Amino acid sequence: MAPNVPALYHPTLAVSDLEEARTWFRKVFARPDLRWEETLDLNLLNPDYPVNYSFFAFISDIHWVFLCPTLHAQGALAGQTRYKGVTDGMIGLGWYTDDAVGMFEKLSRAGIRAHDQQGELITGAKPPTSSFASDVFTGFTMPEDTGIRYEFQETGRRHWEYYSRQADPRLRPDWSGPSVDPDDPLTIELTSHHTILTTDLARVTKLYLDVLDGKIIAQQYNPALDAESTFIRLADTVLEFAVPTPGSPYAAKLPDGRDLYYGVSFLVADPQRVRTHLKEVQVPYIEDERAAVIEPADGFGAQWRFIPELPYPSSERRPAQF
């Protein structure tokens, strides 16, 4: 069988100050966060793997990683340079797969290169093993080939129960999808979509339609970004690939031909309650077509949008299918 992508694994946000980011996250989202060492049974992992370079958080239906680049290349990851000099902002998007070896073979056949956690090129003779467990297979595409760095991970079944306790409840057998928490000051219903700026839609469709079997579900002009947007669904996730108008301020953010993972939009039940909460916790925001928007300068380099309706047909939502 062909390798499958059952769900989003996690977005990764680079932060220069991990504790400052943790404080900001708790203030804005009013949800618990997890230290790396709280997500997996450490007895099953490489004892030399660093566990203090990131924290995890689950928001409605998505599992996030906040990563500090300067704390990353330690222990089993010593010498890694892929996050060297990275500033605050979105640095990657990861997907679960049920067959990492097959997935990276498929990517390779499409001319897409990838590397493992040690930075070594993944080939037929060099499978995508991880640095923290023998039964976790993970690798990353080259941004030169895919616009940004995408991760694909196959997680050994013996880790699922522990990982699903707090890090990613979608792995639980009884997961039934997101619901509004009455105590959530942001009234988040679900993650609407992730926004990635690009000037190379052909590169995007090669990866998401030809290789990963995603589906275009909407195409429309986005006035907030002065861009033509294509919405693609893969598994339980919708991605907005926005092509800015040449000469616009957003086009100027893409000077080297690579893509920019710009931010995320959450569907909320009560936009006024969102605005009230952000004012109370003194987090700056703007209003954009009825949405409350935390701009990158105030959101660790990422844009966080809280929107009252989906910009694509709601029937296109799909749950994770493990």
Phi, psi and omega in degrees: 000150179290149177300142186246150171247100184280338185189164170294139174277288173192150166281156177236125178250122177280133178226135182283334180235103186296319182288324176296319179294321179297317178297317179297315181300312181298322181292314184285311188264347177051042180229157178286152172244167183232137169289154181308317185289352177268355186268333184224159176286110184295339179293343181261003187247163173301120184295345181266003182283130181291138184238009186243018183262001184204166166226158186246154177206140177252121182242102175066290183216021184215141185256120185252152171234127173255118190239134176262110184303323183288344178261359191282310190277073180227164175052234181295347179254011182304137178092353180292138183238000188295339178251012180294129178075006180289135177266172180303137178146176181288129183240357179178166180222126183251148178236142169286147169220152179268000181204087184293319180300312178296323181296315182287334172293319180295318177298317181298319179297334178272005179082019181256116180277155180212159179228161179269187182294340177273359180085007181271142182298132177278127178224178177300329180270349182232087183292164185278063178287154179266170179266357185242347177199143184291338181252022172242121183247121185216148178202171187226136177285155176283126179303332178297333183262337185232008177089306171229176180273119175252136179255145172231127184229135170251116185259124179305141185301331182294345180267346189298314185298314181293316183294330183279348182300312182226324186292310183216089181295350177296340179279353179285145178299333183263011179296127183239011178103171184284156174211156182287125174278123182300340179266001182281115181292345178265352179049043183289128176269316180190170173280121179286300184193164175253140182250126179234123176279138182209154170247004185231078181293332178296322177294320178297311184290330175301314180288306191278333179261314185282319184267315189260357177063037172284180185219133172286126183245347178193151174219130183195164177279136177251102184294331181295330180252359187047057187214152170270120187253137173244122180263124181240131175258132170228122181055237185265016191228143175245133179243134173259116174258110187255123178260105183294151174297131180306135180089352180281163177302329181283328175295328180291346178280356184237062187282341187250011179086351177275167177273167176231115175285103194273320182173195186221149177241133178249135173281129182237153182275332186221089182302326180294322178295325176299311181299319179298316181296314182296325175294318182295322181268005174059045174255119182298144176207163174239166175251131185223105181049055178074357179266149171264129189231121170270116184283160183307324181297337181248004183230037179058042175085357179243151174266133180241114183248138179241109193243150183273348179206156180283144178271015181212166182300129181296338179294346181276358176292140179225137177282162173297142182229090179271000000 
